[in-house]
Amino acid sequence: MLRKKRTAFAVLLAICLLLSAPPAAAYSDLPEVDIQSRSAILVHAQTDEVLFSHNIHIRREPASITKVMTALLALEHSGLDDVVTAEEGDFFDIIAGGSNAGIKAGEEMTLRDLIYCAMLPSANEACNVIARHVAGSVEAFMEMMNARLADIGCENTQFTNTHGLPDPEHYTTAYDTYLMARECLNNPEFMEIANTEYITLAPTNMTPDGRALTTTNNLITRRRFPDYIYPYARGIKTGRTNNAGHCLLSTAERDGITLISVVLGASVDEETNLIRSFTETRDLFEWGFANFTMKRILSRVDKLIGVKVIQGKDETEVYLVPERSVEALVPKTLNPEDIDRRITVFEPEGVQAPVTAGTVLGEVKLSYQGHDYGTIPLLADRSVERDTREFLQSEIAEIISRDWIRWVVISVAVVAALYILIAITLNRRRRMRNMRASNYRGRKRY
């Protein structure tokens, strides 16, 4: 019994240590970045390379980051110019004091304007109106949303509502949120809306002066708190509840590099009174741009290894070259020669001629400190004809060397020898009979 208690305590201690482990840069030889949020991730959008990670697979409440998927599904399944009428039933789960755009039952708005309401001031009621229009009901829309989440690979995400209001069964992870962002980056209309600082919507039948909307994302606007502005930031969405803390999903573009940042469960700095979801996102972007760059780590003309050519005419070897050059986002201090190249030759004993230039004869796996940069096919750098004479000699030798061929040859030889012996014996007997017949004079008759 005591042993079981000790084992349980050890397991509990290990779990606590795992959950309380400090955030770590994905590369051990880079300076640290101070992240206090519960979960965070920084990813290079073009290559999906994770540059920084902290508790990225632990389930968290996403708060209004949920609205990213609501907006994305609306753009994928409906027209932006669709006119939608808000209904009383659309407000069934909207709580007082939550973020809203003042939409009223019976108000007519375009789907585009509803998405702006959901994304900029984070209007909860707009999300339900969107959902009903797209799928016929909020329930049907949530089925669509969770199916879409599964489709893009979100294995630790379940959404129970369209807006992110608190629900114990409504959760995601920093990594899954990055997958959502990656999907959103492929939708230009979404990114245009997500990166809007300020907009005045057209008047409606119940709002004759229209609506002036300002984004809650302080990284992209000076209208609210200019201390947070980050000039390279592009969208995407904020979120906050008491349970979720401050959350921010954002991207940034600089020098041809696009980074995706997710910060979940941030707090407010007690000394500066600054919201850490903004400051830590900015710190992550600055850390990423300061320490990483695009480098060519493999060239198309690199001759990586020679391979013997068997029975080649005038050539005894070909070199293997990469199918393509490879560029990757790597630490600025990295020398491409430090990249680990694990080469596999499919026929290490040699390849049989003829060989055609461009034939895949192997592959090389590129990595550094456990980071995989891909596996690239290796091709023959030249064509090599077959030496016909050597080939025929080899074939004959091969045939003769086979056991069953030897037994056939021996058997044929034995049969032939027996045939000759029998033929000689029969021939000898025939001659004997002929000799006897010629010497026989027969019996005299009187």
ABEGO torsion letter per residue (X at the ends): XAAAAAAAAAAAAAAAAAAABBBBBABAABBBBBBABABBBBBBAAAGBBABBBGAABBBBAEAAAAAAAAAAAAAABBAABBBBBBAAAAAABBBGBBBAGBBBGBBBBAAAAAAAAAAAGBAAAAAAAAAAAAGBAAAAAAAAAAAAAAAGBAABBBABAAGBBBAABBBBAAAAAAAAAAAAABAAAAAAAABABBBBBBBAABAAEBBBBBABAAABAAABAAABBAABBOABBBBBAAAEBBBBBBBBBGGBBBBBBBBGBBBBAAAGBBAAAAAAAAAAAAAAAABBBBBABBAABBABBBBBBGBBGBABBBBBBABBBBBBBBAABBAAABBBBBBBABAAEBBOBBBBGBBABBBBBBBGGBBAEBBBBBBABBBBBBAAAAAAAAAAAAAABAAAAAAAAAAAAAAAAAAAAAAAAAAAAAAAAAAAAABAEBBBX
